[in-house]
Amino acid sequence: MQNKKGQFFLIVTGIIAVVIVGLAASVNNAIIQPQPTVFYDLSKNFDKERMKVVDYGIFNAPPEEPKQRIQDFIENFTKYAREKDPNIDLIYLFGNQESITVVNFAKNDTTVCPRNTACDLLPSPEKESMNTIGSSELGISTDVFQKVANFISTSHTYSTDKVTVKIGSLDYNFDIPLNNQFYFVLKTEKGDEVHIVTNE
């Protein structure tokens, strides 16, 4: 009788050990998505370079030139960044309380809501037609030409001290200063994850 009790306890102990090992294996096999290193490296590089562009434009250029220099910088960055990360999106704001321009360089439409003003839909430049002028006439790539050709239709200018940019279900609130400021939202998707960097 005692021998059977011993066998029973050995069997129960074996079953418990198998269950514990199985649980440990399940925990150890959990999938953890790695951070998109390329995206975060591009974001750091963008933040560093945009400060140089803005400083140069403000201190060394005529008053109307900073916007053009920023536009050129954004177009070049977007083209370069999408070679490294095709999912990268960019929306930026530049100006002050008298005149703040919001530009959409993302693959999807976005919504801009200035304080005390109705919201505007800012279309994606990638949804615009490319049929008017061939890119070869300008001697630049289709990607850059598309952004240049549709810059006006993907930007709005406001007079306000606060702007909310809606990207999908997320809101980004920007306090607009008296002096010129450059804000941005960089976004990418990796699987089911959305990664966003902003200087709001």
Secondary structure, DSSP 8 states (H G I E B T S, - for coil): -HHHHHHHHHHHHHHHHHHHHHHHHHHHT-------HHHHHHHHHHHHHHHHHHHHHHHHS-TTHHHHHHHHHHHHHHHHHHHH-TT-EEEEEEE-SS-EEEEE-SSS-EEEEETTS--EEE--GGGS---SS-HHHHTS-HHHHHHHHTTGGGEEEE--SEEEEEETTEEEEEE--SS-EEEEEEEEEETTEEEEEE--
